[in-house]
Amino acid sequence: MLPGAAIEEFRQAYGQESKHMNEIREWEWRAEDFNLQVWSDSDQKIARSIGIDAKSGHVTATPDGIELGRDTFASLLQKMKDRGVSVSERIASGDGPWILTVSFPSVCDSSLRSEYVWIIDGSPEVEESFGNGQLLRSNIFLPRTVFYYSLEMNKDWVEDTEGAPASHE
């Protein structure tokens, strides 16, 4: 299922949703190997964005050929480099963990935008690894496995301004 599908199509494919939050137009399905979240348009009929969170010990393939639960940040970068896809990296931190978000036009359909997310707990060593330049170094995430992915309509996508630009180089 991809953004642009009707919410009813998700129900046909995955059954009745486990959770629905009407006020934020979000549906959630809990499967054995992953959780699926869907956010809809204002009339709540068409999916605008989907999110997949692979459960520990399970592997879930994305339309980009990335395997949640198996691929690392380094292997995602290599796969995208092999395909000639340029990625955008951003690092953000709240009061706790650091979050790396990598985004790019989806390999399966350029009208869609893919985002992959890694989270790492903060510590002085972690913060030091990012450096203190305008472009933060994301190298500490290279061996980390990806478990979360989202896909949204590219025409609605606005680059996340949370966090600072980052690079693994």
C-alpha positions as CSV (number, residue, x, y, z in Angstrom):
1,M,0.0,0.0,0.0
2,L,1.2,3.5,-0.9
3,P,0.1,7.1,-0.2
4,G,-2.8,7.9,-2.4
5,A,-4.7,4.7,-1.5
6,A,-8.0,5.0,0.2
7,I,-8.2,4.3,3.9
8,E,-10.7,1.6,3.0
9,E,-8.1,-0.2,0.9
10,F,-5.8,-0.4,4.0
11,R,-8.7,-2.0,5.9
12,Q,-9.2,-4.5,3.1
13,A,-5.5,-5.4,3.1
14,Y,-4.8,-5.3,6.8
15,G,-8.2,-5.7,8.5
16,Q,-9.8,-3.4,11.0
17,E,-7.3,-0.9,12.4
18,S,-6.0,-1.4,15.9
19,K,-6.3,2.3,16.7
20,H,-7.8,5.4,15.1
21,M,-7.2,8.9,16.3
22,N,-9.8,11.0,14.5
23,E,-8.5,14.4,15.7
24,I,-5.1,13.9,14.0
25,R,-6.5,11.7,11.1
26,E,-4.2,8.8,12.0
27,W,-4.9,5.0,11.8
28,E,-2.7,2.3,13.1
29,W,-2.5,-1.4,12.3
30,R,-0.4,-3.8,14.5
31,A,0.9,-6.8,12.7
32,E,3.2,-9.6,13.9
33,D,6.3,-8.2,12.3
34,F,5.6,-4.4,12.0
35,N,3.3,-1.6,13.0
36,L,1.7,0.5,10.2
37,Q,0.6,4.1,10.7
38,V,-1.4,6.0,8.1
39,W,-2.2,9.7,8.1
40,S,-5.0,10.9,5.8
41,D,-6.1,14.0,4.0
42,S,-8.5,16.5,5.5
43,D,-11.6,14.5,4.5
44,Q,-10.0,11.3,5.9
45,K,-10.5,9.2,2.8
46,I,-7.0,9.1,1.2
47,A,-3.7,8.2,2.8
48,R,-1.2,11.1,2.5
49,S,1.6,9.5,4.5
50,I,2.4,6.1,5.9
51,G,4.9,4.9,8.5
52,I,6.3,1.5,9.1
53,D,8.0,0.5,12.4
54,A,9.6,-3.0,12.1
55,K,9.4,-5.0,15.3
56,S,12.7,-6.3,16.8
57,G,13.7,-9.7,15.3
58,H,11.7,-9.1,12.1
59,V,12.7,-7.8,8.6
60,T,10.3,-5.7,6.6
61,A,11.2,-4.6,3.0
62,T,10.4,-1.1,1.8
63,P,9.6,-0.1,-1.8
64,D,13.1,1.4,-1.9
65,G,14.7,-2.0,-1.4
66,I,15.7,-1.3,2.2
67,E,15.2,-4.0,4.7
68,L,14.0,-2.6,8.0
69,G,15.5,-4.6,10.8
70,R,18.5,-5.7,8.7
71,D,19.9,-2.7,6.8
72,T,22.1,-0.2,8.5
73,F,22.6,3.5,7.8
74,A,25.8,2.5,5.9
75,S,24.1,-0.1,3.8
76,L,21.2,2.3,3.0
77,L,23.7,4.9,1.9
78,Q,25.5,2.3,-0.3
79,K,22.3,1.2,-1.9
80,M,21.3,4.7,-2.7
81,K,24.8,5.6,-4.0
82,D,24.6,2.5,-6.3
83,R,21.3,3.8,-7.7
84,G,22.6,7.4,-8.1
85,V,20.1,8.7,-5.5
86,S,21.2,11.7,-3.5
87,V,20.1,11.7,0.1
88,S,19.4,14.5,2.6
89,E,20.6,14.0,6.2
90,R,19.5,16.0,9.3
91,I,20.3,15.5,13.0
92,A,18.0,16.7,15.7
93,S,17.9,16.4,19.5
94,G,15.3,17.1,22.1
95,D,16.0,16.7,25.7
96,G,17.0,13.1,25.2
97,P,17.9,11.1,22.2
98,W,19.5,12.2,18.9
99,I,17.6,11.6,15.8
100,L,19.0,11.1,12.3
101,T,16.5,11.5,9.4
102,V,17.6,10.6,5.9
103,S,15.2,11.5,3.1
104,F,15.1,11.3,-0.7
105,P,12.6,10.9,-3.6
106,S,11.3,7.3,-3.4
107,V,13.1,4.8,-5.7
108,C,9.8,3.2,-6.5
109,D,7.9,6.4,-7.5
110,S,9.4,9.9,-7.7
111,S,6.0,11.4,-6.7
112,L,6.7,9.9,-3.3
113,R,9.2,10.8,-0.6
114,S,11.0,8.3,1.6
115,E,12.3,9.0,5.1
116,Y,14.3,6.7,7.3
117,V,15.0,7.4,11.0
118,W,17.6,6.3,13.5
119,I,17.6,7.2,17.2
120,I,20.6,7.1,19.5
121,D,20.7,8.1,23.2
122,G,22.7,11.2,24.0
123,S,25.9,11.2,26.0
124,P,29.0,13.4,26.0
125,E,30.8,10.9,23.7
126,V,27.8,10.9,21.2
127,E,27.6,14.7,21.2
128,E,31.4,15.0,20.7
129,S,31.2,12.6,17.7
130,F,28.9,15.0,15.8
131,G,31.6,17.8,15.8
132,N,30.8,21.4,16.2
133,G,30.8,22.7,12.6
134,Q,27.8,23.9,10.7
135,L,27.5,20.5,9.1
136,L,27.2,17.8,11.8
137,R,28.9,14.4,11.2
138,S,26.5,11.5,11.3
139,N,29.2,8.7,11.2
140,I,28.1,7.4,14.6
141,F,24.9,6.2,13.0
142,L,26.6,4.2,10.2
143,P,26.5,0.8,11.9
144,R,23.0,1.3,13.3
145,T,20.1,-0.8,12.0
146,V,17.1,1.1,10.6
147,F,13.7,0.1,12.0
148,Y,11.5,3.1,11.1
149,Y,10.5,4.3,7.6
150,S,7.8,6.7,6.3
151,L,6.6,7.5,2.8
152,E,4.6,10.5,1.8
153,M,3.4,12.3,-1.3
154,N,6.4,14.3,-2.6
155,K,4.2,17.2,-3.7
156,D,3.1,17.7,0.0
157,W,6.5,17.1,1.4
158,V,8.3,20.0,3.1
159,E,11.9,19.4,4.2
160,D,12.1,19.0,7.9
161,T,13.7,22.1,9.4
162,E,14.1,20.5,12.8
163,G,17.7,19.7,13.4
164,A,20.9,20.6,11.6
165,P,22.1,19.4,8.2
166,A,24.5,16.4,8.6
167,S,26.9,14.4,6.5
168,H,28.5,11.0,6.9
169,E,31.6,12.2,5.1
